[in-house]
């Protein structure tokens, strides 16, 4: 279908603004630019927000805990932000976490994992797994339901959620009820038809993804490891149910849908939803792009169902 009108207007505004793109900047400047592009989210009201630091594999990991209004305990969702493993933080994805907390009635533990190139692959993987273990083990201490959690994220965060789900299987826990994979990075090849069709002009580009991969995992051979490219895992059986969201005009569309097919072939319960007319990043654009609102509702409904709510 045609590009969504609100999305087209957003792309036109970015083109008119001019200036360098994030992948034309040093990482520190790219992070600052990305942070400036995200509008404040104070209008999305939740019960409470608390910043903490938790033990990690190489020092403390900052997390932000969003608690719904009302009386708990509440189910726990661990969320990993996008940004190509190079940019993004607790602030850039504050709106996403507030929305999931409010709409799904879950505690959201947002993880500020280490970024590349200062901390290359697999530092982000190990931080996200450690944070998931911590959240499951310490849920009662922050008003959560003890035991199983859900995990999720967008783009690079979706990649990390997929990897954490497999590590939880292989490392005997914690139990994960759902993996919420929002236009995930699933493979490093960057050679699918969706890259050819959408690799230029729709915000995320082939050049941008190359920049992200070069910073995150410059060793081309290591990019083929399943902890970097989850689509390349030999065995996807026994993984948690998954909701995979993709966008029609996204270079990552085909690899996300291929990962959903691989999960289904392995016997995993999967829902794969392509959002036609939208681009990479639509989940975070929902306040500007009305056509993205159903994705928030679908994600929240999946989290509620996973937790039996």
C-alpha positions as CSV (number, residue, x, y, z in Angstrom):
1,X,0.0,0.0,0.0
2,X,1.2,3.6,-0.3
3,X,3.3,5.2,2.4
4,X,1.2,6.4,5.3
5,X,0.5,10.2,4.8
6,X,1.6,11.2,8.3
7,X,4.8,9.2,7.9
8,X,5.4,10.8,4.5
9,X,5.0,14.2,6.1
10,X,7.5,13.3,8.8
11,X,10.0,12.2,6.2
12,X,9.5,15.4,4.3
13,X,10.2,17.4,7.5
14,X,13.4,15.6,8.1
15,X,14.5,16.2,4.5
16,X,13.7,19.9,4.7
17,X,15.7,20.2,8.0
18,X,18.8,19.0,6.1
19,X,22.1,18.4,7.9
20,X,24.0,15.2,8.5
21,X,22.4,11.9,9.2
22,X,23.3,10.0,12.4
23,X,25.6,7.6,10.5
24,X,27.6,10.6,9.3
25,X,28.5,11.6,12.8
26,X,30.8,10.2,15.5
27,X,28.8,8.0,17.9
28,X,28.7,10.5,20.7
29,X,27.2,13.2,18.4
30,X,24.9,10.6,16.9
31,X,23.6,9.8,20.4
32,X,23.0,13.5,21.2
33,X,21.2,14.0,17.9
34,X,19.0,10.9,18.4
35,X,18.1,12.1,21.9
36,X,17.1,15.5,20.6
37,X,14.8,13.9,18.0
38,X,12.6,12.3,20.7
39,X,9.8,14.5,22.1
40,X,9.3,14.5,25.9
41,X,6.8,12.0,27.2
42,X,5.7,13.4,30.5
43,X,2.1,13.5,29.2
44,X,2.0,9.7,29.3
45,X,1.2,9.2,32.9
46,X,2.1,6.1,34.9
47,X,2.0,5.3,38.6
48,X,5.7,5.7,39.4
49,X,9.1,5.8,37.8
50,X,12.4,4.9,39.5
51,X,16.0,4.9,38.3
52,X,18.2,2.2,39.8
53,X,21.6,0.6,39.2
54,X,21.8,-3.2,39.3
55,X,24.7,-5.7,39.2
56,X,26.1,-6.5,35.8
57,X,28.8,-8.6,34.2
58,X,31.2,-5.6,34.0
59,X,30.0,-3.0,36.5
60,X,26.5,-1.7,37.3
61,X,23.7,-1.5,34.7
62,X,21.3,1.5,34.9
63,X,17.7,0.5,34.7
64,X,14.5,2.5,34.9
65,X,11.4,0.9,36.5
66,X,8.0,2.0,35.4
67,X,5.1,0.9,37.7
68,X,1.4,1.2,36.7
69,X,-1.1,3.1,38.8
70,X,-3.0,1.0,41.2
71,X,-2.1,-1.7,43.7
72,X,0.2,-4.5,42.7
73,X,1.9,-6.8,42.5
74,X,2.2,-6.4,38.7
75,X,3.6,-8.6,36.0
76,X,7.1,-7.7,34.9
77,X,8.3,-6.9,31.4
78,X,12.0,-6.3,30.6
79,X,12.6,-3.9,27.7
80,X,15.6,-3.2,25.6
81,X,15.8,0.0,23.6
82,X,16.7,0.3,19.9
83,X,19.4,2.3,18.3
84,X,21.7,-0.1,16.5
85,X,23.5,-1.0,19.7
86,X,25.3,2.4,19.3
87,X,22.7,5.1,20.1
88,X,19.6,5.2,22.3
89,X,19.1,5.2,26.0
90,X,16.5,5.4,28.8
91,X,15.4,8.8,27.6
92,X,15.0,8.1,23.9
93,X,12.6,5.2,24.6
94,X,10.8,6.7,27.6
95,X,7.6,7.1,25.7
96,X,7.6,3.5,24.5
97,X,8.1,2.2,28.1
98,X,5.4,4.5,29.5
99,X,2.9,3.4,26.9
100,X,3.6,-0.3,27.6
101,X,3.3,0.2,31.3
102,X,0.1,2.2,31.0
103,X,-1.6,0.1,28.4
104,X,-0.6,-3.4,29.5
105,X,-0.6,-2.9,33.2
106,X,2.9,-4.2,33.6
107,X,6.0,-3.1,35.4
108,X,8.5,-2.2,32.7
109,X,12.2,-2.6,33.5
110,X,14.0,-0.6,30.9
111,X,17.7,-1.6,30.5
112,X,20.5,0.9,29.7
113,X,22.9,-1.7,28.4
114,X,26.5,-0.8,27.3
115,X,26.8,0.7,23.8
116,X,29.3,0.2,21.0
117,X,31.9,1.1,19.9
118,X,33.1,1.6,23.5
119,X,31.6,-1.8,24.4
120,X,31.4,-4.0,21.4
121,X,29.4,-7.3,20.9
122,X,28.6,-9.2,23.0
123,X,28.6,-6.6,25.9
124,X,25.0,-5.6,25.2
125,X,23.9,-9.2,25.1
126,X,25.4,-10.0,28.4
127,X,24.0,-6.9,30.1
128,X,20.5,-7.6,28.8
129,X,20.6,-11.2,30.0
130,X,22.0,-10.2,33.4
131,X,19.2,-7.6,33.7
132,X,16.6,-10.1,32.8
133,X,17.9,-12.5,35.4
134,X,17.9,-9.7,38.0
135,X,14.4,-8.6,37.2
136,X,13.0,-12.2,37.5
137,X,14.8,-12.8,40.8
138,X,14.1,-9.5,42.4
139,X,10.5,-8.7,41.2
140,X,9.0,-8.8,44.7
141,X,11.4,-6.0,45.8
142,X,9.9,-3.5,43.3
143,X,6.3,-4.6,43.3
144,X,6.4,-7.2,40.7
145,X,5.0,-10.7,40.4
146,X,7.9,-13.1,41.1
147,X,8.9,-15.7,38.6
148,X,8.4,-15.5,34.8
149,X,8.8,-12.2,32.9
150,X,8.3,-11.1,29.3
151,X,11.1,-9.5,27.3
152,X,11.0,-7.2,24.3
153,X,12.5,-4.4,22.3
154,X,12.6,-2.5,19.0
155,X,15.2,-2.9,16.3
156,X,18.5,-3.7,18.0
157,X,16.4,-4.1,21.2
158,X,14.4,-6.7,19.4
159,X,17.6,-8.4,18.4
160,X,18.7,-8.5,22.1
161,X,15.3,-9.8,23.2
162,X,15.4,-12.6,20.7
163,X,19.0,-13.5,21.9
164,X,18.1,-13.3,25.6
165,X,15.1,-15.6,25.0
166,X,17.4,-18.2,23.6
167,X,20.1,-17.7,26.3
168,X,17.4,-18.2,29.0
169,X,16.5,-21.5,27.4
170,X,20.2,-22.6,27.2
171,X,21.2,-21.3,30.6
172,X,18.2,-22.7,32.5
173,X,16.4,-19.5,33.1
174,X,14.8,-17.3,33.8
175,X,11.4,-18.3,32.5
176,X,10.2,-16.0,29.7
177,X,6.5,-15.9,28.8
178,X,6.7,-13.8,25.6
179,X,9.3,-12.2,23.4
180,X,8.0,-9.0,21.9
181,X,10.1,-8.4,18.8
182,X,9.4,-5.0,17.2
183,X,11.1,-4.8,13.7
184,X,14.0,-6.7,15.1
185,X,17.5,-7.0,13.6
186,X,17.7,-10.7,12.9
187,X,20.6,-11.1,10.6
188,X,23.8,-9.3,9.6
189,X,23.7,-10.1,5.8
190,X,21.8,-7.0,4.7
191,X,21.0,-8.7,1.4
192,X,17.3,-9.2,1.4
193,X,14.8,-7.8,-1.1
194,X,13.5,-5.4,1.6
195,X,17.0,-3.9,1.8
196,X,16.9,-3.4,-2.0
197,X,13.4,-1.9,-1.9
198,X,13.7,0.2,1.3
199,X,17.4,0.8,1.8
200,X,17.2,4.5,1.0
201,X,14.7,7.2,1.8
202,X,12.8,5.7,4.7
203,X,14.8,6.9,7.7
204,X,16.7,3.7,8.4
205,X,19.1,3.1,5.5
206,X,21.5,0.4,4.3
207,X,24.3,2.9,4.9
208,X,23.0,3.4,8.5
209,X,22.7,-0.3,9.2
210,X,26.3,-0.8,7.9
211,X,27.5,2.0,10.3
212,X,25.7,0.3,13.2
213,X,27.1,-3.2,12.4
214,X,30.6,-1.8,11.9
215,X,30.6,-0.2,15.3
216,X,28.8,-3.1,17.1
217,X,30.6,-6.1,15.6
218,X,33.4,-5.1,13.2
219,X,34.5,-8.8,12.9
220,X,32.5,-10.0,10.0
221,X,32.9,-13.7,11.1
222,X,31.5,-13.0,14.5
223,X,28.4,-11.3,13.0
224,X,27.3,-14.8,11.9
225,X,27.1,-16.1,15.5
226,X,23.6,-16.6,16.7
227,X,24.1,-14.1,19.6
228,X,24.6,-11.4,16.9
229,X,22.3,-12.8,14.2
230,X,19.6,-14.8,15.9
231,X,18.2,-16.0,12.5
232,X,21.4,-18.1,12.2
233,X,20.8,-20.2,15.4
234,X,20.7,-23.9,14.6
235,X,17.9,-24.7,17.1
236,X,15.0,-22.4,17.8
237,X,12.8,-25.0,19.5
238,X,11.6,-24.5,23.0
239,X,11.6,-20.7,22.9
240,X,8.9,-18.5,24.4
241,X,5.9,-17.5,22.3
242,X,6.7,-14.5,20.1
243,X,5.0,-11.4,18.7
244,X,7.0,-10.1,15.7
245,X,6.1,-6.8,14.2
246,X,7.5,-5.6,10.9
247,X,7.0,-2.5,8.7
248,X,6.3,-2.5,4.9
249,X,8.9,0.2,4.2
250,X,11.7,-1.1,6.4
251,X,15.0,-2.6,5.3
252,X,14.7,-5.1,8.2
253,X,11.2,-6.3,7.2
254,X,12.3,-9.5,5.5
255,X,14.7,-10.7,8.2
256,X,12.1,-10.2,10.9
257,X,9.6,-12.1,9.0
258,X,12.1,-14.9,8.2
259,X,12.8,-15.2,11.9
260,X,9.1,-15.5,12.6
261,X,8.9,-18.3,10.1
262,X,11.9,-20.1,11.6
263,X,10.3,-19.9,15.0
264,X,7.0,-21.3,13.7
265,X,8.9,-24.1,11.9
266,X,10.5,-24.9,15.2
267,X,7.1,-25.3,16.9
268,X,7.1,-21.9,18.7
269,X,3.8,-20.1,18.9
270,X,4.3,-17.0,16.8
271,X,2.2,-14.0,15.6
272,X,3.8,-12.0,12.9
273,X,2.2,-8.7,12.0
274,X,3.3,-6.5,9.1
275,X,2.2,-2.9,9.4
276,X,1.7,-1.7,5.9
277,X,2.4,1.9,4.9
278,X,4.8,2.4,7.8
279,X,8.6,2.6,8.2
280,X,11.2,1.5,10.7
281,X,10.7,3.3,14.0
282,X,6.9,3.5,13.8
283,X,6.4,2.1,17.3
284,X,8.1,5.2,18.8
285,X,6.3,7.5,16.3
286,X,2.8,6.6,17.5
287,X,2.0,10.1,18.9
288,X,2.8,11.6,15.5
289,X,1.6,8.8,13.3
290,X,-1.9,7.7,14.1
291,X,-1.5,4.5,11.9
292,X,1.0,3.3,14.4
293,X,-1.4,3.4,17.4
294,X,-2.7,-0.2,16.7
295,X,0.8,-1.5,17.2
296,X,0.9,-0.2,20.8
297,X,-2.5,-1.8,21.4
298,X,-1.4,-5.1,19.9
299,X,1.8,-5.1,22.0
300,X,-0.1,-4.3,25.2
301,X,-2.7,-7.0,24.5
302,X,0.0,-9.6,23.9
303,X,1.8,-8.7,27.2
304,X,-1.5,-8.9,29.1
305,X,-2.3,-12.3,27.5
306,X,1.2,-13.6,28.2
307,X,0.8,-12.8,31.9
308,X,-2.7,-14.2,32.0
309,X,-4.3,-10.8,32.5
